[in-house]
Amino acid sequence: MKKTYVRLAATAAMLVSAATSAYADSLTLYCSADEAWCQQIKTTFEEKTGITVDMTRKSSGETYAQVRA
């Protein structure tokens, strides 16, 4: 379980750096963790960057299939 959160945190960090370097107006976040955790990441990112986050919460299998497609 701990490894999952570390991976998700790393993914979130990559999304943050990619979005800020590209100066995007919005960002889509695919999240497979606990919904409350996803919402906290979304809110914190929006507050710190001013970039709107569209969050999609799905199981890891659904998220993988969507990202892979």
C-alpha positions in Angstrom: 0.0 0.0 0.0 2.8 2.4 0.9 4.5 1.8 -2.5 1.2 2.7 -4.3 1.2 6.1 -2.6 4.8 6.7 -3.4 4.1 5.9 -7.0 1.1 8.2 -7.1 3.0 11.0 -5.4 5.8 10.6 -8.1 3.2 10.7 -10.8 1.6 13.8 -9.3 5.0 15.5 -9.2 5.6 14.7 -12.8 2.2 16.1 -13.8 2.9 19.3 -11.8 6.3 19.8 -13.4 5.0 19.1 -16.9 2.0 21.4 -16.5 3.9 24.3 -15.1 6.7 24.1 -17.7 4.1 24.0 -20.5 2.1 26.9 -19.0 -1.2 25.0 -19.5 -4.5 26.6 -18.6 -5.9 23.2 -17.5 -4.7 19.8 -16.6 -6.5 16.4 -16.6 -5.6 14.2 -13.6 -6.3 10.5 -13.8 -6.3 9.3 -10.2 -6.7 5.7 -8.9 -6.0 6.4 -5.2 -8.5 7.2 -2.5 -10.9 9.9 -3.7 -10.2 12.2 -0.7 -6.5 12.0 -1.4 -7.0 12.7 -5.1 -9.2 15.7 -4.3 -6.5 17.1 -1.9 -3.9 16.8 -4.6 -6.2 18.5 -7.1 -7.0 21.4 -4.7 -3.4 21.9 -3.6 -2.2 22.0 -7.2 -4.9 24.5 -8.3 -4.1 26.8 -5.3 -0.3 26.7 -5.9 -0.4 27.1 -9.7 -3.7 28.7 -10.7 -4.1 25.9 -13.2 -7.6 24.3 -13.4 -7.5 20.5 -12.8 -10.1 18.2 -14.3 -10.0 15.1 -12.2 -11.1 11.7 -13.3 -11.3 9.0 -10.6 -11.2 5.4 -11.8 -9.8 2.1 -10.9 -6.1 1.5 -11.8 -7.1 -0.9 -14.6 -9.5 1.6 -16.1 -7.0 4.4 -15.8 -4.3 2.3 -17.4 -6.5 1.4 -20.3 -7.5 5.0 -20.9 -4.0 6.3 -20.8 -2.7 3.5 -23.0 -5.4 4.1 -25.6 
